[in-house]
Amino acid sequence: MHSQKNLAEVTIEDFARLFGTTADDIANSCKELINTMNFRYERLSSTERDKLILNILKRIDSTNLGVSGEERKPEWERGWTENLHDFVDSGYDISKLVPKYFKKNVPVRLNREYVMPVDPDFVLNCTKVFRNWIFNKYLKDVDSIYEFGCGPATHLAFLAGIYPEKKLYGLDWAKPSQEIIRLLAKHFGWQIEGRHFDFFAPDANLHLNENSAVYTFGALEQIGRNHEAFLQFLLKESPDLCINVECICELYNQDCLLDFLAFKYHKRRNYLDGYLTRLQELEVEGKIQIVAMHHQQFGNIYDDSHSYVIWIPKEK
Ligand SMILES: C[S@@+](CC[C@H](N)C(=O)[O-])C[C@H]1O[C@@H](n2cnc3c(N)ncnc32)[C@H](O)[C@@H]1O
């Protein structure tokens, strides 16, 4: 049970700080969304915090922790097949597409602390608020939007709601993702298409539309150091804007305990590595312009998964 007097709350101003902006940059629709949800939480006691840190250290050391890469593909196929079945069995309820890795009733990372939320869907709800802010701010001026590594396409479903006039594309190496998108197009009448795509071997026959934006959301995480092929694909296709919402390990401050733990966990799982550094090299070479980058100090127990870098290829 949470005792009322120890509860704190993530306010609109706190969300703005988390996103690296100010409250007046948050659209009214996003503020309204925040007001419909419960963002109260309790700080952990020092005993609870020690126990959690011990468990994280043990997990980092455990031998059966899966690492990202080619061999995880069947796991993604299995996961999205489950969501696909739940979606169809429910009569096309979009909430059934939410990935099952959103765990309920567990502590979360917030502003370099661990806290225990009141609402079991705290992480999912913060994700909804963040995507509302970032997609409203950065995607309004393009005609086509591509999500690479879109999985069950929940972000694309959100985009179809706010931008019904835009063409949406969802790409993933897992086949059930394309079936989910086919059903979304059929049952909701959205302008959305799914297509097979592998970050490790980008499809040379895929050409992006004029006036388009590309984004990834927790997908490059899965490719470790193997980001060059995808980057070269983007440089060649030269979309008008690229947004990567990812755990970006260069942004952790390793003199800070929670960042250090997240960095260790990130490395242990072979998550995205050296991507920001490579973008910064490309900027020095005059090939891209970095518009914004930000360490969002929020995530599940293990890492801050919603940091972002926004950039523009210069070859248009
Ligand atoms: C953590 S999920 C994120 C899914 C989605 N972006 C979201 O936020 O709900 C990672 C996604 O990346 C995809 N993925 C992993 N490695 C990939 C690769 N080499 N090529 C294409 N997709 C890949 C997985 O199939 C999965 O859908």
PDBQT file of the ligand as one rigid body, heavy atoms in Angstrom, charges set to zero:
ROOT
HETATM    1  C1  LIG A 401      11.820  -3.352 -28.425  1.00  0.00    +0.000 C 
HETATM    2  S1  LIG A 401      10.958  -3.679 -29.919  1.00  0.00    +0.000 S 
HETATM    3  C2  LIG A 401      10.279  -2.083 -30.316  1.00  0.00    +0.000 C 
HETATM    4  C3  LIG A 401       9.072  -2.156 -31.208  1.00  0.00    +0.000 C 
HETATM    5  C4  LIG A 401       8.383  -0.816 -31.463  1.00  0.00    +0.000 C 
HETATM    6  N1  LIG A 401       9.286   0.141 -32.017  1.00  0.00    +0.000 N 
HETATM    7  C5  LIG A 401       7.743  -0.294 -30.202  1.00  0.00    +0.000 C 
HETATM    8  O1  LIG A 401       8.284   0.663 -29.600  1.00  0.00    +0.000 OA
HETATM    9  O2  LIG A 401       6.698  -0.815 -29.799  1.00  0.00    +0.000 OA
HETATM   10  C6  LIG A 401      12.303  -3.867 -31.067  1.00  0.00    +0.000 C 
HETATM   11  C7  LIG A 401      11.861  -4.129 -32.493  1.00  0.00    +0.000 C 
HETATM   12  O3  LIG A 401      13.009  -4.138 -33.334  1.00  0.00    +0.000 OA
HETATM   13  C8  LIG A 401      12.876  -5.197 -34.263  1.00  0.00    +0.000 C 
HETATM   14  N2  LIG A 401      14.218  -5.578 -34.727  1.00  0.00    +0.000 N 
HETATM   15  C9  LIG A 401      15.248  -6.064 -33.987  1.00  0.00    +0.000 A 
HETATM   16  N3  LIG A 401      16.305  -6.301 -34.782  1.00  0.00    +0.000 NA
HETATM   17  C10 LIG A 401      15.942  -5.962 -36.048  1.00  0.00    +0.000 A 
HETATM   18  C11 LIG A 401      16.605  -5.985 -37.308  1.00  0.00    +0.000 A 
HETATM   19  N4  LIG A 401      17.863  -6.447 -37.439  1.00  0.00    +0.000 N 
HETATM   20  N5  LIG A 401      15.940  -5.531 -38.396  1.00  0.00    +0.000 NA
HETATM   21  C12 LIG A 401      14.655  -5.078 -38.284  1.00  0.00    +0.000 A 
HETATM   22  N6  LIG A 401      13.972  -5.048 -37.122  1.00  0.00    +0.000 NA
HETATM   23  C13 LIG A 401      14.614  -5.481 -36.014  1.00  0.00    +0.000 A 
HETATM   24  C14 LIG A 401      12.171  -6.302 -33.491  1.00  0.00    +0.000 C 
HETATM   25  O4  LIG A 401      11.563  -7.249 -34.353  1.00  0.00    +0.000 OA
HETATM   26  C15 LIG A 401      11.177  -5.471 -32.688  1.00  0.00    +0.000 C 
HETATM   27  O5  LIG A 401       9.989  -5.296 -33.408  1.00  0.00    +0.000 OA
ENDROOT
TORSDOF 0
